[in-house]
């Protein structure tokens, strides 16, 4: 079954940069059925996209809502609030502040490096996504929160999609990278216009019935 989500938000990205969608078509699942969900359609005013949970990971559409995250992922047997390894997606609107993917990467790098004298940003291996495109990757470590993170950046006509892995140890970070690459590799962008976004939502609702 496909879970339908509306909008994305902003655990790490300032609200003014995020693509704000309408909440009218959001569907939430209870905790029991959430564990059965594998794929999610995430949509807003200028985007409709899908991602799929990697093997051994849970797609959870409820636990991240308090932090503005519509879809979060963590290993089976863990919980969002307690898991030492999590993944999530964010959608950033392209505009005057963030014109393209290069500007988004530069913004993230500068902001992270200014958070702590020990903050380090390195370039990771890019990840192939459908359509023969590659998503560039950056690794973030040594920041104020002490986490180890990897971010894949995907550029679309109207938005930039960030897929994030965050871990509490370098060992767990390394062991979670294959699942992260699966999540990014499952990404598919469906539409950026209202007519086709609505069609994607309607098709997902029929599929989920």
N, C-alpha and C positions, 0 to 999 in steps of 0.2 A: 504493500500500500504506500502511496506517496502522501507525505504530509505537506500541506499548503501553508506558507508563511507570508506575512505581509510586512514590508519594510525591513530595514536593518538598522542597527544602531551601534553603539559607540563606547565600548569598554575602554578603548585606547584612543580613539579619534575624537577630537572636539566636535560637539554637536553641529556647529555651523558648517562643517565640511561633509557631514554624512548625507547620503541620499535618503530623504524622508519620504516614505510611502504612505498610502492610505491603509488604515487598519480594518476597513470594512470587511474584507474577504479573508481575514486571518482565521485559521482553524487551530485550536489548541487540543492536544490529546491528554488524557489522564495518564498517570504514571505507568499504569499497566500496559496500555496500548502504545505508549511512547517507545517502550523497549522493543516493540515489534516493527517500528518504522525503520526503513533502510534509506529511503530517498526523500528529499525535500524540494519542493518548488518554492523559491524565495522571490517575491516580486514587490515592486513599488511603482511609482509613477513613471519611471524611465528604465525599468529593468525587470526581466523575468529570467531566472536561471535555476538550474538544478545542481545539486551535489548529492553524493551517496556516501553513507557511513562505511568506513573500511571494515574488513573482517575483524571481529573481536572488539569493535567499538560500538557504543550506543549513540544513536541520534536522539537528542532530548530537546523538545520544543517548549518546555515550561521553565526549567530551572534557571536559565539565563535571562529571563524576562526582566528581572529586577535590575539588571545591569544593561538593559537595552539590547540584549542579544536574542535573536529569534531562533537560532539553531546553534546548539553546542554539542560537542562530541567528547566522550571520555571512555576509557576502557571498561568493558563489561565487568560488573562487580563493584565498580567505584560509584561515587556521586559527584556531581558538578562542584559542590562546595568544598569537597574534601580531596578530590582526585589530584595527585601530583603531576598528572599529564592531562592537558585539555587541548581541544582545537575548536575554532569558531571562524565564522565569516563576517566580514564587514563590507559595506558598499559605500563608496565615497563619490559624491557628485563631481563631475568635471566642471570647472568654471574658472572664475578669475583667480581664486586662491590656489587651486590645484588644476592646472591646465591639462596635464597629461601624466602618464606613469612615471616618467623621469622626475617630474616635480614632486610626485607623491613619495618616491623613494628618497629623494633629497630631504624632503620635509621630515620623514621618519628618522633618517640618519642623524640629522642635525638635532632634532628634539631628544633622541635617545642619548647621543654623546654629551649633551648638556646636562643630563640627569645625574651623572656621577663621573668623577675623575677616572674611575676604572672601567667605564663603559666602552665596549668594543663592538664594532660592526664589521662583518666580513661578508664576502660574496659566496653564496652556496651554488650548488649545481642547479641549473634551470630545470623546469619540469614540463614535459610535453603535455599539451591539452588538445582536445578535439579540434580538427581543422588544421592540424600541422603547425600550430603556434607553440611557442615556448614561453612559460611564465618565469621571469627572473626571480631569484630568491636572495634574501638577505638574512644573515644570522645576527642575533643581538644577544650579548652576554655582558655580565659585569655591571649591570645597571643598578639603580637604587632599589629595585624590588628583589634582586638576587635571582631572577629567573633566567632560563635559557630559552630563547625564542627563535623561531624561523618563520618568515613571512614570504608568501608567494604573491606577486603582483600581476594582475590580469587587467589589461586595458580594453575597454569597449568604447563605443562611440560617445555615449553619454555618461558613463560611470567608470570607476576603477574599483575592481573587486580585490579585496585582501583576504587571503586564507592564512590563518595564524595557528601555529603550534606553540604552546607554552608549557615548560616543564620546570620542576623544582630542583633538578640535578642534571649534571652533564651526562651521566650514564643513562638516565631515563630519556633524556633528549635524543641521544644517539639511537637508542633502541626504538624510539617512536617515529623516527624519520620515515621508515618504509610505509607506515600507516598514513603519515602526512602526505607522502607522495601519491598514495592511492586516492586520498580525498581530493587533492588538487587535480589529479588525472581524471576524476569522475565529473569534473566541472563541465557544464554545457550552458552556453548563453542562448536563450530562446528568442527574446524580443526586446525592443526598446521603444515601441510605439503602443499606444493604448489599445488599439484594435487587436493586435496579436498578443499582447499581454493578457487581455481578457480571454482570448481563445485558449491560451496556455492554461489559465486558471480553470476554465470550464472543462478542458480535457482532463486535467488532473483530478477534478472533482468527480468526473465520470469514472475515471480509472480507480478512484478510491472507494467507490460505492460497492 
